[in-house]
Every structure is written in C-alpha cells, then in structure tokens.
Amino acid sequence: MTAPSPEITTFWREFVDAQASLQAQPLRERVESANVLIERHLSGLALEMSGGDSDAVVDLIVTAHGSIDNFPLLMEVVAAAPALQNYRLRAFRERTSQPDFPIGMEGFELSTSEVLVACGQDDGQAALEIRFGREIPSDYQDHARNMAFIMLDHVLGEYDFAVKVGAVDFVEDASDPLAPWVPLSQFVPVFDRYWVDTLGRTSDFPAGEHDWSGMTLSFGGQDDEDGSGDEAEDKAIVMVNRSANSVAMRADLAYALTLDLAVGNRDQLAAVQDLQDQAATLLALPQLGIMAYTLTRAGRRKAVYYVGDKQLAMQTLAPLLLRDEAESLELTFVFDPAWSGYFEFAVHCP
C-alpha cells in the first residue's frame, strides 16, 4: 500500500497515545472521546465501539455512515492502523447479528419485522421495494421511511447497502407480482441468495476462457460545411467481459484501472490489444484484478480492469508499461465499487 497521508498518520499516533486514558472511560464516553480525535483530522469518518465497559478488548469500527465518497479514505485509515492492544479494528459497520429489532424516533417505534421488502434488479445492483406491514400514521410517514433506511444499513451492513443496493422505493404493491415480500428481520438470506443465484455474483474468479460480448455505439455525426451531413459518424466498439460479472462489486476489486492507448492504424491496434491482454493475464493469475471491458473510439483503445490494491497493480504491470507501444498511455484509477462503468455497457450488451 502507498504511504498514509499525514492526517492519517497523525490521527493514529494521537489515538495510540490516548489508549490508556480511553481505556479508563466507560464505553459511551470512550466513543465520544475517540470521535473527537478522528474528527480533528479525518472529516467524514466516525468511530463506533462494540463491547462492554469492562471488556479488555472491544470492536472498533471505522464508518463513513454510508457515504461512498469517503470509502477510499476509510479503507486507507484501516490499512494504516498500528497494532492496537485493546481493540479489534473493523472497516465499515457490519451486519447486525440480531436483525429482529425495533428502533424509535420522536415517540414513534418501528420493528424490522414490520418492514416488508421485495428484491429486484437495478442494472447491476439490487433494487429494493418497501412497504410497511402495519398502519403508519400520516404524520409519521417520513419518520418511518427514515427509520427503514437506518434499519437497512444495520441489517445489510454499511458496505453492502451503500454499494450493492441501487434504487429503494416505497410502494403499495411490488412491481414484480412474483417477487415475495419478506420481513426485513428475515431478509439477509433472501438478499444473499438473490445476489448469487439471480445476479450470478458468486465472488469466484472465472476459470478458463472468458465470455465476451460486443456492440457498436453511435454518437451521431456532424454536418460538414455545406450541411450535407456526410462527415463520418462517431462510433465506438465496446467489448464486455460477461465472465467478470461473477466478481462484480467485490470489496477487494473496487478500483477501475484504465489503460488508454492510441491505435492509429491496424498494426498499432494489434500491439495495443496484445499489451492490454497481457495486462489482464498478469492481474488475473494472482487474482489481483480482472479485465472488465474495452472501448475503442476515435483512434484510442481503453481497457478497464477492476483491482483492489492500486500500488500492487502498478508494480505488477510496470514491465508492460515500459514497452514502446505504451508510449501514448493515459492511465487512470477511479474508485468505482459498484462497477458502474462496467454495467453502463454490460446491461445493454447482447
């Protein structure tokens, strides 16, 4: 991993220095004191603790409260953590072990058993439709919906809810009449089965030859000077790795790495394709990443791979990127845990 930022280093140094004083406090006060430290240096993150006042070791959870924009920072903070004598460090708020629970808000109480969920598909993500299994007073409708979102975060876990779930709609009837309604308290196994059996996300790297599909996109031509519209239409050729779907949205494959190279003629195209295919092999053999799709347009070919460790991916590909055919390389990393770049094409590719 790359060296942590000064802010991360300073936070952990101050946290370690404060461990003795933190340990002397009741757990609730300890959480408050720890959050004063993290808020001083790392905006958008918070700390939660799980355990008892007298426990020698408690769980220390770093959370971004579901904000995907802050997930990269959260993961860097956890990766840079020193050994902690009194804490088991965890990234993201995990799924609750007791999904049947109530919560209250301003005099109104709602239980997960009273929140009914139907699961569908939203491009690459899961879509959820929600209705309530009891009458909700009109002046508590907004409260009930806010409480349902809080419950979903605790039942599915912070990462899965933020990344794997797309649209969440409150409805009277499911859009798919065959979709079963399940109490949120019993929803986790239903969600996990849907993720694997229906969406095909086994989390296993595909073996053997991968299944690729292609399509041509037209972006519309421009009229030439006499308005005849004869100028060549702007087209792109997209090739999508269908086999990559099995590992889509894995937490350790959250970065989209793009190798964008010039392909001015047929020979350049062949050389670039060979380089990008070799990059795919180098990443796939140790399961560091997978080539998800390619896009050829306007004299350039982009190959997009999903990887987890940016530095390790670059070390692995370094020999290739020093070759002559990589002279025109434009390289980018984008945090894309929901694989939105991939599914932009995958859901439309025949």
Buried (B, 14 or more C-beta within 10 A) or exposed (E): EEEBBEBBBBBBEBBBEBBEEBEEBEBEEBBEBBBEBBBEBBEBBBBBBBBEEEEEEBBBBBBBEBBBEBBBBBBBBBEBBEEBEBBEBBBBBBBBEEBEBEBEBEEBEBBBBBBBBBBBBBBBBBBBBBBBBEEBEEEBEEBBBEBBEEBBBBBBBBBBBBBBBBEBBEEEEBEEEEBEBBBBBBBBEBBEEBBEEEBEBEBEBBEEEBEBBEEEEEEEEEEEEEEEEEEEEEBBEBBBBBBBBBBBBBBBBBBBBBBBBBBEEEEBBEBBBEBBEBBBEBBBEEEBBBBBBBBBBEEBBBBBBBBBBBEBBBEBBEEBBEEEBBEBBEEEBEEBBBBBBBBBBBEEBE
